[in-house]
Amino acid sequence: MYKAVTRGISITVTPRYMPEESSPADNRYFFAYTVEIINTGLERVQLRARYWKIVDERGQTQEVRGAGVVGEQPVLGPGESYSYTSGCPLTTPSGTMQGCYVMETSSGETFNAEIPAFSLDSPHTKRVVH
């Protein structure tokens, strides 16, 4: 589990490898991740957009930007939470993801809430100890 807090917005990510949706022989490794967003602050916020930076074990980078998450732009009052699960395919056995959510306050101010960097690791990852 990975966690970051920005301006009272707590974001926790729990990734997992999905063997039933993966095919290592075809260089397809699929990961699911569950995100929980908790508003521990004092003001109402709305998640407007997302930005992801996905890096595979070869260092190939993919950036994803879009409105909301899983088709929604949730509003979180103080003490409220929202969670969702999504997925990420890779062509390598491991990689990393990180990013931010663009949050908007009820007064119209926007800020970036950090999504903690997290590791995507399949059982097919080769570990090298130096």
Long-range contacts (C-beta under 8 A, 24 or more apart in sequence): 2-116, 2-117, 2-118, 3-116, 4-113, 4-114, 4-115, 4-116, 5-40, 6-111, 6-112, 6-113, 6-114, 7-41, 7-103, 7-111, 7-113, 8-39, 8-40, 8-41, 8-42, 8-43, 9-37, 9-38, 9-39, 9-40, 9-41, 9-45, 9-76, 9-101, 9-103, 9-113, 10-36, 10-37, 10-38, 10-39, 10-40, 11-35, 11-36, 11-37, 11-101, 11-113, 11-114, 11-115, 11-116, 12-36, 12-38, 12-116, 13-97, 13-115, 13-116, 13-118, 15-97, 15-118, 15-119, 15-120, 17-120, 17-121, 17-122, 17-123, 18-87, 19-122, 19-123, 21-87, 22-122, 24-93, 24-122, 24-124, 27-91, 27-92, 28-89, 28-91, 29-89, 29-90, 29-91, 29-92, 29-93, 29-94, 29-120, 29-122, 29-124, 30-87, 30-88, 30-89, 30-90, 31-87, 31-88, 31-89, 31-90, 31-120, 31-122, 32-85, 32-86, 32-87, 32-88, 33-85, 33-86, 33-87, 33-88, 33-97, 33-118, 33-120, 34-83, 34-84, 34-85, 35-69, 35-83, 35-84, 35-85, 35-86, 35-115, 36-81, 36-82, 36-83, 37-74, 37-76, 37-81, 37-82, 37-83, 37-101, 37-113, 38-76, 38-80, 38-81, 39-76, 39-77, 39-78, 39-79, 39-80, 39-81, 40-78, 40-79, 41-78, 42-78, 43-78, 43-105, 43-106, 43-107, 44-75, 44-76, 44-77, 44-78, 44-105, 44-106, 45-75, 45-76, 45-103, 45-104, 45-105, 45-106, 46-73, 46-74, 46-75, 46-76, 46-103, 46-104, 47-72, 47-73, 47-74, 47-76, 47-82, 47-101, 47-102, 47-103, 48-73, 48-101, 48-102, 48-103, 48-104, 48-110, 49-101, 49-102, 50-99, 50-100, 50-101, 50-102, 51-99, 51-100, 51-101, 51-102, 51-112, 52-97, 52-98, 52-99, 52-115, 53-97, 53-98, 53-99, 54-88, 54-90, 54-95, 54-96, 54-97, 55-95, 55-96, 55-97, 56-90, 56-91, 56-92, 56-94, 56-95, 57-92, 57-93, 57-94, 57-95, 57-125, 58-92, 64-99, 69-101, 88-120, 90-120, 93-121, 93-122, 93-124, 93-125, 93-126, 94-119, 94-120, 94-121, 94-122, 94-125, 95-119, 95-120, 96-120
